[in-house]
């Protein structure tokens, strides 16, 4: 079956006064229908640039090579007006910062109504004014439908929520509203960017529970540094280092039996920091302007062999797993 999203050899570069930063340096991955794929790695691994590139929001970075196919169509060549129709309606993003993503001057009902308008206008704000107000007569039904999908029963509590302004809601509730806005668009792909960042334990559990409810019914890409968030919400995981995927496979397999030395280091650091953002495990040893020859991880790898400094590691592949390493392959225990 054709994947919903297929990224092939994606290179995204940023030109800086110090030189060209290769933020994505050959990303290859795919997400199948109804599947939830986690993208995991520390700060600077390229996961943010990757999802921004899917939406053509990577500027000033430029896509220099590779393709991004959505339902078989390469969207890297689409112009801005075509991307405007696609953003939100076909690829929906639940942003990381729920505190600022909602408009503080409007109630939740007003903001959900706007999302519905954008959805029904084909994703273009320019055509909103031409729609009659009774085109949205079923909006309350739509709001109830998406909140029920998120485990929120219709009734006085939902009515109060719809009347609220963003500042009157908890972080977890604001995030549910953002997910509801995305669901109103009935997107082909939902991207959740760091869904548990800056949330306390109770709110984090609510957030994960919300995403878990969508699992299987929606195709999702979950971007996170947090192993708990990935294992709770994803079927498969892709580990990124140095702007590319260095290991992928089922969550059960990769998170319990990592093969790549970097994945093992990342998971060990997660256990030490209990899920806090990871800023400096090994990414700070890698210069994204002047990549080392061979395996980019070799200056920090405790298991490096002479070949690691000379040759780019091959990608050992099976149907459902990949590891890019000279020492380990997908069959190794
Ligand atoms: Fe370590 Fe070599 Fe594998 Fe790179 S290719 S992760 S340096 S063992």
py3Dmol code that shows the C-alpha trace and the ligand (Angstrom):
import py3Dmol

protein = """\
ATOM      1  CA  UNK A   1       0.000   0.000   0.000  1.00  0.00           C
ATOM      2  CA  UNK A   2       1.222   3.507  -0.846  1.00  0.00           C
ATOM      3  CA  UNK A   3       2.354   5.403   2.275  1.00  0.00           C
ATOM      4  CA  UNK A   4       0.567   8.633   3.183  1.00  0.00           C
ATOM      5  CA  UNK A   5       3.929  10.388   3.599  1.00  0.00           C
ATOM      6  CA  UNK A   6       7.182   9.381   1.966  1.00  0.00           C
ATOM      7  CA  UNK A   7      10.327  11.457   2.491  1.00  0.00           C
ATOM      8  CA  UNK A   8      13.286  10.470   0.340  1.00  0.00           C
ATOM      9  CA  UNK A   9      16.872  11.719   0.731  1.00  0.00           C
ATOM     10  CA  UNK A  10      15.730  15.168   1.923  1.00  0.00           C
ATOM     11  CA  UNK A  11      18.490  17.775   2.202  1.00  0.00           C
ATOM     12  CA  UNK A  12      17.667  21.148   3.790  1.00  0.00           C
ATOM     13  CA  UNK A  13      20.482  23.670   4.092  1.00  0.00           C
ATOM     14  CA  UNK A  14      20.815  27.051   5.812  1.00  0.00           C
ATOM     15  CA  UNK A  15      23.338  29.562   4.485  1.00  0.00           C
ATOM     16  CA  UNK A  16      25.050  31.391   7.346  1.00  0.00           C
ATOM     17  CA  UNK A  17      28.044  33.721   7.555  1.00  0.00           C
ATOM     18  CA  UNK A  18      30.025  30.785   9.003  1.00  0.00           C
ATOM     19  CA  UNK A  19      29.088  28.458   6.149  1.00  0.00           C
ATOM     20  CA  UNK A  20      26.258  26.166   5.021  1.00  0.00           C
ATOM     21  CA  UNK A  21      24.471  24.339   7.843  1.00  0.00           C
ATOM     22  CA  UNK A  22      23.203  20.948   6.655  1.00  0.00           C
ATOM     23  CA  UNK A  23      20.209  20.684   9.019  1.00  0.00           C
ATOM     24  CA  UNK A  24      18.613  17.798   7.108  1.00  0.00           C
ATOM     25  CA  UNK A  25      21.248  15.744   5.389  1.00  0.00           C
ATOM     26  CA  UNK A  26      19.458  12.912   3.605  1.00  0.00           C
ATOM     27  CA  UNK A  27      16.315  12.155   5.642  1.00  0.00           C
ATOM     28  CA  UNK A  28      14.422   9.103   4.418  1.00  0.00           C
ATOM     29  CA  UNK A  29      11.256   7.808   6.107  1.00  0.00           C
ATOM     30  CA  UNK A  30       7.645   6.919   5.457  1.00  0.00           C
ATOM     31  CA  UNK A  31       4.371   6.961   7.380  1.00  0.00           C
ATOM     32  CA  UNK A  32       1.656   4.498   6.427  1.00  0.00           C
ATOM     33  CA  UNK A  33      -2.108   4.988   6.534  1.00  0.00           C
ATOM     34  CA  UNK A  34      -3.388   5.074  10.128  1.00  0.00           C
ATOM     35  CA  UNK A  35       0.112   4.739  11.543  1.00  0.00           C
ATOM     36  CA  UNK A  36       1.749   6.929  14.149  1.00  0.00           C
ATOM     37  CA  UNK A  37       5.476   7.526  13.602  1.00  0.00           C
ATOM     38  CA  UNK A  38       7.628   9.153  16.287  1.00  0.00           C
ATOM     39  CA  UNK A  39      10.654  11.258  15.342  1.00  0.00           C
ATOM     40  CA  UNK A  40      13.066  11.329  18.238  1.00  0.00           C
ATOM     41  CA  UNK A  41      16.418  12.984  18.842  1.00  0.00           C
ATOM     42  CA  UNK A  42      18.127  15.670  20.860  1.00  0.00           C
ATOM     43  CA  UNK A  43      18.152  19.407  20.015  1.00  0.00           C
ATOM     44  CA  UNK A  44      19.940  20.047  16.723  1.00  0.00           C
ATOM     45  CA  UNK A  45      19.258  16.606  15.234  1.00  0.00           C
ATOM     46  CA  UNK A  46      17.079  18.071  12.465  1.00  0.00           C
ATOM     47  CA  UNK A  47      13.618  16.935  13.574  1.00  0.00           C
ATOM     48  CA  UNK A  48      12.162  20.456  13.728  1.00  0.00           C
ATOM     49  CA  UNK A  49      13.561  21.426  10.319  1.00  0.00           C
ATOM     50  CA  UNK A  50      12.106  18.201   8.948  1.00  0.00           C
ATOM     51  CA  UNK A  51       8.501  18.918   9.925  1.00  0.00           C
ATOM     52  CA  UNK A  52       8.807  22.597   8.960  1.00  0.00           C
ATOM     53  CA  UNK A  53      10.023  21.466   5.531  1.00  0.00           C
ATOM     54  CA  UNK A  54       6.930  19.274   5.122  1.00  0.00           C
ATOM     55  CA  UNK A  55       4.909  22.487   5.437  1.00  0.00           C
ATOM     56  CA  UNK A  56       7.327  24.672   3.374  1.00  0.00           C
ATOM     57  CA  UNK A  57       8.011  26.707   6.519  1.00  0.00           C
ATOM     58  CA  UNK A  58      11.724  25.949   6.687  1.00  0.00           C
ATOM     59  CA  UNK A  59      12.804  29.398   5.414  1.00  0.00           C
ATOM     60  CA  UNK A  60      15.468  30.762   5.426  1.00  0.00           C
ATOM     61  CA  UNK A  61      16.484  27.142   4.968  1.00  0.00           C
ATOM     62  CA  UNK A  62      16.231  25.759   1.438  1.00  0.00           C
ATOM     63  CA  UNK A  63      15.360  22.311   0.194  1.00  0.00           C
ATOM     64  CA  UNK A  64      18.304  21.448  -2.036  1.00  0.00           C
ATOM     65  CA  UNK A  65      17.618  17.807  -2.796  1.00  0.00           C
ATOM     66  CA  UNK A  66      15.150  14.993  -2.207  1.00  0.00           C
ATOM     67  CA  UNK A  67      11.390  14.630  -2.285  1.00  0.00           C
ATOM     68  CA  UNK A  68       8.394  14.743   0.058  1.00  0.00           C
ATOM     69  CA  UNK A  69       5.500  12.726  -1.346  1.00  0.00           C
ATOM     70  CA  UNK A  70       2.041  13.065   0.124  1.00  0.00           C
ATOM     71  CA  UNK A  71      -0.242  10.327  -1.218  1.00  0.00           C
ATOM     72  CA  UNK A  72       2.261   9.851  -4.029  1.00  0.00           C
ATOM     73  CA  UNK A  73       2.521  13.526  -5.041  1.00  0.00           C
ATOM     74  CA  UNK A  74       5.820  15.385  -4.555  1.00  0.00           C
ATOM     75  CA  UNK A  75       4.935  18.546  -2.621  1.00  0.00           C
ATOM     76  CA  UNK A  76       8.425  20.063  -2.586  1.00  0.00           C
ATOM     77  CA  UNK A  77       7.656  21.727  -5.942  1.00  0.00           C
ATOM     78  CA  UNK A  78       4.276  23.259  -4.934  1.00  0.00           C
ATOM     79  CA  UNK A  79       3.989  27.045  -5.007  1.00  0.00           C
ATOM     80  CA  UNK A  80       2.846  29.099  -2.018  1.00  0.00           C
ATOM     81  CA  UNK A  81      -0.845  29.241  -3.000  1.00  0.00           C
ATOM     82  CA  UNK A  82      -0.961  25.448  -3.351  1.00  0.00           C
ATOM     83  CA  UNK A  83       0.805  25.036   0.003  1.00  0.00           C
ATOM     84  CA  UNK A  84      -1.663  27.431   1.623  1.00  0.00           C
ATOM     85  CA  UNK A  85      -4.487  25.079   0.626  1.00  0.00           C
ATOM     86  CA  UNK A  86      -2.562  22.110   1.937  1.00  0.00           C
ATOM     87  CA  UNK A  87      -1.483  23.505   5.325  1.00  0.00           C
ATOM     88  CA  UNK A  88      -3.988  22.834   8.065  1.00  0.00           C
ATOM     89  CA  UNK A  89      -6.481  21.081   5.797  1.00  0.00           C
ATOM     90  CA  UNK A  90      -4.280  18.234   4.520  1.00  0.00           C
ATOM     91  CA  UNK A  91      -1.300  18.451   6.870  1.00  0.00           C
ATOM     92  CA  UNK A  92      -2.343  19.814  10.262  1.00  0.00           C
ATOM     93  CA  UNK A  93       0.121  20.919  12.913  1.00  0.00           C
ATOM     94  CA  UNK A  94      -0.455  20.901  16.669  1.00  0.00           C
ATOM     95  CA  UNK A  95       2.231  23.369  17.744  1.00  0.00           C
ATOM     96  CA  UNK A  96       4.456  22.969  20.753  1.00  0.00           C
ATOM     97  CA  UNK A  97       3.560  26.194  22.529  1.00  0.00           C
ATOM     98  CA  UNK A  98      -0.131  25.889  23.383  1.00  0.00           C
ATOM     99  CA  UNK A  99       0.120  29.041  25.556  1.00  0.00           C
ATOM    100  CA  UNK A 100       0.647  31.318  22.541  1.00  0.00           C
ATOM    101  CA  UNK A 101      -0.880  29.316  19.674  1.00  0.00           C
ATOM    102  CA  UNK A 102      -4.437  30.403  20.479  1.00  0.00           C
ATOM    103  CA  UNK A 103      -5.678  33.971  20.038  1.00  0.00           C
ATOM    104  CA  UNK A 104      -6.228  35.457  23.531  1.00  0.00           C
ATOM    105  CA  UNK A 105      -8.903  37.876  22.248  1.00  0.00           C
ATOM    106  CA  UNK A 106     -11.358  35.219  21.021  1.00  0.00           C
ATOM    107  CA  UNK A 107     -13.362  32.500  22.746  1.00  0.00           C
ATOM    108  CA  UNK A 108     -12.685  28.859  21.966  1.00  0.00           C
ATOM    109  CA  UNK A 109     -15.990  28.671  20.045  1.00  0.00           C
ATOM    110  CA  UNK A 110     -14.961  31.617  17.838  1.00  0.00           C
ATOM    111  CA  UNK A 111     -11.566  30.044  17.132  1.00  0.00           C
ATOM    112  CA  UNK A 112     -13.056  26.637  16.324  1.00  0.00           C
ATOM    113  CA  UNK A 113     -15.554  28.336  13.992  1.00  0.00           C
ATOM    114  CA  UNK A 114     -12.676  30.006  12.154  1.00  0.00           C
ATOM    115  CA  UNK A 115     -10.964  26.623  11.779  1.00  0.00           C
ATOM    116  CA  UNK A 116     -14.177  25.181  10.339  1.00  0.00           C
ATOM    117  CA  UNK A 117     -14.437  28.069   7.880  1.00  0.00           C
ATOM    118  CA  UNK A 118     -10.875  27.527   6.693  1.00  0.00           C
ATOM    119  CA  UNK A 119     -11.551  23.822   6.298  1.00  0.00           C
ATOM    120  CA  UNK A 120     -14.695  24.352   4.210  1.00  0.00           C
ATOM    121  CA  UNK A 121     -13.194  27.110   2.093  1.00  0.00           C
ATOM    122  CA  UNK A 122     -10.589  24.676   0.827  1.00  0.00           C
ATOM    123  CA  UNK A 123      -7.984  25.951   3.258  1.00  0.00           C
ATOM    124  CA  UNK A 124      -7.819  29.428   1.761  1.00  0.00           C
ATOM    125  CA  UNK A 125      -8.662  32.372   3.994  1.00  0.00           C
ATOM    126  CA  UNK A 126      -9.312  34.468   0.890  1.00  0.00           C
ATOM    127  CA  UNK A 127     -12.566  32.681   0.118  1.00  0.00           C
ATOM    128  CA  UNK A 128     -14.069  32.956   3.603  1.00  0.00           C
ATOM    129  CA  UNK A 129     -16.054  36.115   2.963  1.00  0.00           C
ATOM    130  CA  UNK A 130     -17.980  34.495   0.129  1.00  0.00           C
ATOM    131  CA  UNK A 131     -19.521  31.844   2.399  1.00  0.00           C
ATOM    132  CA  UNK A 132     -22.928  32.427   3.978  1.00  0.00           C
ATOM    133  CA  UNK A 133     -23.258  32.229   7.753  1.00  0.00           C
ATOM    134  CA  UNK A 134     -25.791  29.342   7.540  1.00  0.00           C
ATOM    135  CA  UNK A 135     -23.034  27.244   5.904  1.00  0.00           C
ATOM    136  CA  UNK A 136     -21.859  26.770   9.502  1.00  0.00           C
ATOM    137  CA  UNK A 137     -25.225  25.891  11.045  1.00  0.00           C
ATOM    138  CA  UNK A 138     -23.907  22.439  11.963  1.00  0.00           C
ATOM    139  CA  UNK A 139     -20.769  23.824  13.626  1.00  0.00           C
ATOM    140  CA  UNK A 140     -21.891  22.919  17.165  1.00  0.00           C
ATOM    141  CA  UNK A 141     -22.399  19.313  16.029  1.00  0.00           C
ATOM    142  CA  UNK A 142     -18.915  19.314  14.519  1.00  0.00           C
ATOM    143  CA  UNK A 143     -17.396  20.673  17.741  1.00  0.00           C
ATOM    144  CA  UNK A 144     -19.145  17.963  19.769  1.00  0.00           C
ATOM    145  CA  UNK A 145     -17.947  15.287  17.334  1.00  0.00           C
ATOM    146  CA  UNK A 146     -14.263  16.223  17.611  1.00  0.00           C
ATOM    147  CA  UNK A 147     -14.354  16.674  21.388  1.00  0.00           C
ATOM    148  CA  UNK A 148     -16.064  13.300  21.766  1.00  0.00           C
ATOM    149  CA  UNK A 149     -13.210  11.816  19.714  1.00  0.00           C
ATOM    150  CA  UNK A 150     -10.905  13.326  22.326  1.00  0.00           C
ATOM    151  CA  UNK A 151     -12.878  11.807  25.215  1.00  0.00           C
ATOM    152  CA  UNK A 152     -14.866  14.922  26.107  1.00  0.00           C
ATOM    153  CA  UNK A 153     -18.593  14.370  26.605  1.00  0.00           C
ATOM    154  CA  UNK A 154     -21.107  16.919  25.303  1.00  0.00           C
ATOM    155  CA  UNK A 155     -22.819  18.815  28.119  1.00  0.00           C
ATOM    156  CA  UNK A 156     -22.357  21.770  30.455  1.00  0.00           C
ATOM    157  CA  UNK A 157     -18.597  21.255  30.781  1.00  0.00           C
ATOM    158  CA  UNK A 158     -18.112  21.387  27.017  1.00  0.00           C
ATOM    159  CA  UNK A 159     -20.440  24.395  26.780  1.00  0.00           C
ATOM    160  CA  UNK A 160     -18.357  26.195  29.380  1.00  0.00           C
ATOM    161  CA  UNK A 161     -15.171  25.281  27.523  1.00  0.00           C
ATOM    162  CA  UNK A 162     -16.497  26.705  24.260  1.00  0.00           C
ATOM    163  CA  UNK A 163     -17.380  29.980  26.016  1.00  0.00           C
ATOM    164  CA  UNK A 164     -13.929  30.276  27.594  1.00  0.00           C
ATOM    165  CA  UNK A 165     -10.971  32.383  26.552  1.00  0.00           C
ATOM    166  CA  UNK A 166      -7.576  30.633  26.268  1.00  0.00           C
ATOM    167  CA  UNK A 167      -6.177  32.169  29.472  1.00  0.00           C
ATOM    168  CA  UNK A 168      -9.032  30.560  31.445  1.00  0.00           C
ATOM    169  CA  UNK A 169      -7.889  27.046  30.471  1.00  0.00           C
ATOM    170  CA  UNK A 170      -5.123  24.761  31.720  1.00  0.00           C
ATOM    171  CA  UNK A 171      -2.194  23.887  29.439  1.00  0.00           C
ATOM    172  CA  UNK A 172      -3.658  20.426  28.827  1.00  0.00           C
ATOM    173  CA  UNK A 173      -7.054  21.856  27.917  1.00  0.00           C
ATOM    174  CA  UNK A 174      -5.515  24.379  25.510  1.00  0.00           C
ATOM    175  CA  UNK A 175      -3.684  21.544  23.859  1.00  0.00           C
ATOM    176  CA  UNK A 176      -6.907  19.572  23.459  1.00  0.00           C
ATOM    177  CA  UNK A 177      -8.463  22.648  21.827  1.00  0.00           C
ATOM    178  CA  UNK A 178      -5.537  22.844  19.372  1.00  0.00           C
ATOM    179  CA  UNK A 179      -5.934  19.164  18.535  1.00  0.00           C
ATOM    180  CA  UNK A 180      -9.699  19.676  18.101  1.00  0.00           C
ATOM    181  CA  UNK A 181      -9.010  22.558  15.691  1.00  0.00           C
ATOM    182  CA  UNK A 182      -6.708  20.303  13.700  1.00  0.00           C
ATOM    183  CA  UNK A 183      -9.297  17.483  13.653  1.00  0.00           C
ATOM    184  CA  UNK A 184     -12.003  19.805  12.330  1.00  0.00           C
ATOM    185  CA  UNK A 185      -9.934  19.969   9.135  1.00  0.00           C
ATOM    186  CA  UNK A 186     -10.026  16.143   8.800  1.00  0.00           C
ATOM    187  CA  UNK A 187      -6.335  16.159   7.816  1.00  0.00           C
ATOM    188  CA  UNK A 188      -4.510  13.351   6.010  1.00  0.00           C
ATOM    189  CA  UNK A 189      -1.531  13.855   8.332  1.00  0.00           C
ATOM    190  CA  UNK A 190      -1.429  15.297  11.843  1.00  0.00           C
ATOM    191  CA  UNK A 191       1.929  16.543  13.123  1.00  0.00           C
ATOM    192  CA  UNK A 192       2.261  16.918  16.909  1.00  0.00           C
ATOM    193  CA  UNK A 193       5.329  18.982  17.778  1.00  0.00           C
ATOM    194  CA  UNK A 194       6.769  18.166  21.222  1.00  0.00           C
ATOM    195  CA  UNK A 195       3.325  17.409  22.710  1.00  0.00           C
ATOM    196  CA  UNK A 196       4.601  17.055  26.282  1.00  0.00           C
ATOM    197  CA  UNK A 197       7.134  19.881  26.536  1.00  0.00           C
ATOM    198  CA  UNK A 198       6.684  22.224  29.529  1.00  0.00           C
ATOM    199  CA  UNK A 199       3.699  20.260  30.880  1.00  0.00           C
ATOM    200  CA  UNK A 200       3.590  19.014  34.455  1.00  0.00           C
ATOM    201  CA  UNK A 201       3.092  15.286  35.068  1.00  0.00           C
ATOM    202  CA  UNK A 202      -0.704  15.378  35.384  1.00  0.00           C
ATOM    203  CA  UNK A 203      -1.197  17.524  32.275  1.00  0.00           C
ATOM    204  CA  UNK A 204       1.364  15.448  30.380  1.00  0.00           C
ATOM    205  CA  UNK A 205      -0.657  12.306  31.137  1.00  0.00           C
ATOM    206  CA  UNK A 206      -3.807  14.013  29.777  1.00  0.00           C
ATOM    207  CA  UNK A 207      -1.956  15.084  26.664  1.00  0.00           C
ATOM    208  CA  UNK A 208      -0.656  11.574  25.997  1.00  0.00           C
ATOM    209  CA  UNK A 209      -4.087  10.125  26.642  1.00  0.00           C
ATOM    210  CA  UNK A 210      -5.577  12.493  24.058  1.00  0.00           C
ATOM    211  CA  UNK A 211      -3.077  11.438  21.388  1.00  0.00           C
ATOM    212  CA  UNK A 212      -3.510   7.772  22.304  1.00  0.00           C
ATOM    213  CA  UNK A 213      -7.236   8.043  21.557  1.00  0.00           C
ATOM    214  CA  UNK A 214      -6.405   9.150  18.007  1.00  0.00           C
ATOM    215  CA  UNK A 215      -3.950   6.345  17.413  1.00  0.00           C
ATOM    216  CA  UNK A 216      -5.067   4.076  14.593  1.00  0.00           C
ATOM    217  CA  UNK A 217      -7.778   6.433  13.333  1.00  0.00           C
ATOM    218  CA  UNK A 218      -5.409   9.092  12.035  1.00  0.00           C
ATOM    219  CA  UNK A 219      -1.988   9.157  10.366  1.00  0.00           C
ATOM    220  CA  UNK A 220       0.345  10.955  12.760  1.00  0.00           C
ATOM    221  CA  UNK A 221       3.892  12.221  13.022  1.00  0.00           C
ATOM    222  CA  UNK A 222       4.901  12.868  16.639  1.00  0.00           C
ATOM    223  CA  UNK A 223       8.054  14.973  17.063  1.00  0.00           C
ATOM    224  CA  UNK A 224       9.568  14.568  20.523  1.00  0.00           C
ATOM    225  CA  UNK A 225      12.713  14.205  22.581  1.00  0.00           C
ATOM    226  CA  UNK A 226      10.664  12.299  25.173  1.00  0.00           C
ATOM    227  CA  UNK A 227      10.773   8.501  25.082  1.00  0.00           C
ATOM    228  CA  UNK A 228       7.652   8.249  27.254  1.00  0.00           C
ATOM    229  CA  UNK A 229       5.656  10.376  24.791  1.00  0.00           C
ATOM    230  CA  UNK A 230       6.906   8.361  21.822  1.00  0.00           C
ATOM    231  CA  UNK A 231       6.260   4.955  23.367  1.00  0.00           C
ATOM    232  CA  UNK A 232       2.764   5.986  24.536  1.00  0.00           C
ATOM    233  CA  UNK A 233       1.589   7.422  21.225  1.00  0.00           C
ATOM    234  CA  UNK A 234       3.539   5.796  18.368  1.00  0.00           C
ATOM    235  CA  UNK A 235       3.654   2.496  16.493  1.00  0.00           C
ATOM    236  CA  UNK A 236       7.102   3.081  15.004  1.00  0.00           C
ATOM    237  CA  UNK A 237       9.985   5.414  15.805  1.00  0.00           C
ATOM    238  CA  UNK A 238      12.766   7.002  13.754  1.00  0.00           C
ATOM    239  CA  UNK A 239      15.857   8.193  15.638  1.00  0.00           C
ATOM    240  CA  UNK A 240      17.602  11.214  14.106  1.00  0.00           C
ATOM    241  CA  UNK A 241      21.208  12.279  14.468  1.00  0.00           C
ATOM    242  CA  UNK A 242      23.184  14.720  12.328  1.00  0.00           C
ATOM    243  CA  UNK A 243      20.239  15.547  10.081  1.00  0.00           C
ATOM    244  CA  UNK A 244      19.292  12.008   9.107  1.00  0.00           C
ATOM    245  CA  UNK A 245      17.549   8.899  10.421  1.00  0.00           C
ATOM    246  CA  UNK A 246      20.124   6.536  11.912  1.00  0.00           C
ATOM    247  CA  UNK A 247      17.741   3.881  13.260  1.00  0.00           C
ATOM    248  CA  UNK A 248      14.055   3.078  12.839  1.00  0.00           C
ATOM    249  CA  UNK A 249      11.645   0.280  13.626  1.00  0.00           C
ATOM    250  CA  UNK A 250       8.714  -0.596  15.854  1.00  0.00           C
ATOM    251  CA  UNK A 251       8.650   1.288  19.156  1.00  0.00           C
ATOM    252  CA  UNK A 252       8.685  -1.988  21.053  1.00  0.00           C
ATOM    253  CA  UNK A 253      11.819  -3.098  19.260  1.00  0.00           C
ATOM    254  CA  UNK A 254      13.855   0.130  19.071  1.00  0.00           C
ATOM    255  CA  UNK A 255      13.063   1.398  22.559  1.00  0.00           C
ATOM    256  CA  UNK A 256      13.628  -1.918  24.312  1.00  0.00           C
ATOM    257  CA  UNK A 257      16.420  -3.285  22.118  1.00  0.00           C
ATOM    258  CA  UNK A 258      18.260  -0.380  20.471  1.00  0.00           C
ATOM    259  CA  UNK A 259      21.047  -1.381  18.098  1.00  0.00           C
ATOM    260  CA  UNK A 260      22.695   1.873  17.073  1.00  0.00           C
ATOM    261  CA  UNK A 261      25.229   3.139  19.672  1.00  0.00           C
ATOM    262  CA  UNK A 262      23.721   6.629  19.480  1.00  0.00           C
ATOM    263  CA  UNK A 263      20.192   5.322  20.204  1.00  0.00           C
ATOM    264  CA  UNK A 264      21.509   3.496  23.243  1.00  0.00           C
ATOM    265  CA  UNK A 265      23.222   6.677  24.480  1.00  0.00           C
ATOM    266  CA  UNK A 266      20.038   8.697  23.883  1.00  0.00           C
ATOM    267  CA  UNK A 267      17.822   6.255  25.791  1.00  0.00           C
ATOM    268  CA  UNK A 268      20.307   6.002  28.674  1.00  0.00           C
ATOM    269  CA  UNK A 269      20.367   9.815  28.914  1.00  0.00           C
ATOM    270  CA  UNK A 270      16.556   9.838  28.952  1.00  0.00           C
ATOM    271  CA  UNK A 271      16.549   7.476  31.899  1.00  0.00           C
ATOM    272  CA  UNK A 272      18.971   9.804  33.716  1.00  0.00           C
ATOM    273  CA  UNK A 273      17.091  13.041  32.976  1.00  0.00           C
ATOM    274  CA  UNK A 274      13.591  11.497  33.333  1.00  0.00           C
ATOM    275  CA  UNK A 275      12.412  12.935  30.034  1.00  0.00           C
ATOM    276  CA  UNK A 276      13.729  16.493  30.361  1.00  0.00           C
ATOM    277  CA  UNK A 277      14.759  18.069  27.021  1.00  0.00           C
ATOM    278  CA  UNK A 278      18.103  16.758  25.832  1.00  0.00           C
ATOM    279  CA  UNK A 279      20.396  19.476  24.612  1.00  0.00           C
ATOM    280  CA  UNK A 280      23.862  18.015  24.692  1.00  0.00           C
ATOM    281  CA  UNK A 281      24.413  14.298  24.535  1.00  0.00           C
ATOM    282  CA  UNK A 282      26.371  14.160  21.354  1.00  0.00           C
ATOM    283  CA  UNK A 283      24.928  16.819  19.037  1.00  0.00           C
ATOM    284  CA  UNK A 284      27.379  19.412  20.348  1.00  0.00           C
ATOM    285  CA  UNK A 285      30.278  17.280  19.180  1.00  0.00           C
ATOM    286  CA  UNK A 286      28.946  17.422  15.620  1.00  0.00           C
ATOM    287  CA  UNK A 287      29.644  20.410  13.408  1.00  0.00           C
ATOM    288  CA  UNK A 288      26.710  20.653  10.972  1.00  0.00           C
ATOM    289  CA  UNK A 289      28.787  22.919   8.703  1.00  0.00           C
ATOM    290  CA  UNK A 290      31.832  20.682   8.483  1.00  0.00           C
ATOM    291  CA  UNK A 291      30.640  17.075   8.772  1.00  0.00           C
ATOM    292  CA  UNK A 292      33.352  14.566   9.626  1.00  0.00           C
ATOM    293  CA  UNK A 293      34.143  11.956   7.017  1.00  0.00           C
ATOM    294  CA  UNK A 294      32.579   8.521   7.583  1.00  0.00           C
ATOM    295  CA  UNK A 295      29.966   8.068  10.316  1.00  0.00           C
ATOM    296  CA  UNK A 296      29.042  11.511  11.721  1.00  0.00           C
ATOM    297  CA  UNK A 297      28.790   9.961  15.191  1.00  0.00           C
ATOM    298  CA  UNK A 298      32.289   8.461  15.188  1.00  0.00           C
ATOM    299  CA  UNK A 299      34.039  11.256  17.184  1.00  0.00           C
ATOM    300  CA  UNK A 300      31.657  10.514  20.110  1.00  0.00           C
ATOM    301  CA  UNK A 301      31.112   6.780  19.604  1.00  0.00           C
ATOM    302  CA  UNK A 302      32.709   4.473  22.181  1.00  0.00           C
ATOM    303  CA  UNK A 303      32.450   1.549  19.760  1.00  0.00           C
ATOM    304  CA  UNK A 304      33.989   3.222  16.714  1.00  0.00           C
ATOM    305  CA  UNK A 305      36.231   1.130  14.468  1.00  0.00           C
ATOM    306  CA  UNK A 306      38.819   2.416  11.957  1.00  0.00           C
ATOM    307  CA  UNK A 307      36.323   2.085   9.087  1.00  0.00           C
ATOM    308  CA  UNK A 308      33.903   4.419  10.915  1.00  0.00           C
ATOM    309  CA  UNK A 309      36.143   7.432  10.290  1.00  0.00           C
ATOM    310  CA  UNK A 310      36.506   6.602   6.607  1.00  0.00           C
ATOM    311  CA  UNK A 311      33.219   5.336   5.189  1.00  0.00           C
ATOM    312  CA  UNK A 312      29.593   6.392   5.560  1.00  0.00           C
ATOM    313  CA  UNK A 313      27.788   3.505   7.301  1.00  0.00           C
ATOM    314  CA  UNK A 314      25.431   1.461   5.140  1.00  0.00           C
ATOM    315  CA  UNK A 315      21.710   1.391   5.953  1.00  0.00           C
ATOM    316  CA  UNK A 316      20.869  -2.189   6.963  1.00  0.00           C
ATOM    317  CA  UNK A 317      17.210  -2.617   6.058  1.00  0.00           C
ATOM    318  CA  UNK A 318      14.386  -5.055   6.590  1.00  0.00           C
ATOM    319  CA  UNK A 319      10.685  -4.476   5.856  1.00  0.00           C
ATOM    320  CA  UNK A 320      10.157  -2.774   9.182  1.00  0.00           C
ATOM    321  CA  UNK A 321      13.538  -1.743  10.572  1.00  0.00           C
ATOM    322  CA  UNK A 322      16.702   0.123   9.627  1.00  0.00           C
ATOM    323  CA  UNK A 323      20.015   0.814  11.325  1.00  0.00           C
ATOM    324  CA  UNK A 324      22.876   2.808   9.793  1.00  0.00           C
ATOM    325  CA  UNK A 325      26.046   1.531  11.438  1.00  0.00           C
ATOM    326  CA  UNK A 326      29.195  -0.364  10.469  1.00  0.00           C
ATOM    327  CA  UNK A 327      29.130  -2.458  13.633  1.00  0.00           C
ATOM    328  CA  UNK A 328      25.452  -3.317  14.080  1.00  0.00           C
ATOM    329  CA  UNK A 329      22.728  -4.386  11.724  1.00  0.00           C
ATOM    330  CA  UNK A 330      19.032  -5.152  12.050  1.00  0.00           C
ATOM    331  CA  UNK A 331      19.636  -8.849  12.681  1.00  0.00           C
ATOM    332  CA  UNK A 332      22.079  -8.249  15.562  1.00  0.00           C
ATOM    333  CA  UNK A 333      20.957  -8.773  19.161  1.00  0.00           C
TER     334      UNK A 333
END
"""
ligand_1 = """\
8
LIG
Fe 29.792 3.920 16.075
Fe 30.938 3.130 13.807
Fe 28.387 2.544 14.247
Fe 29.108 5.058 13.758
S 29.254 3.337 12.338
S 27.707 4.384 15.331
S 31.079 5.163 14.771
S 30.155 1.798 15.431
"""
view = py3Dmol.view(width=600, height=400)
view.addModel(protein, "pdb")
view.setStyle({"model": 0}, {"cartoon": {"style": "trace"}})
view.addModel(ligand_1, "xyz")
view.setStyle({"model": 1}, {"stick": {}})
view.zoomTo()
view.show()
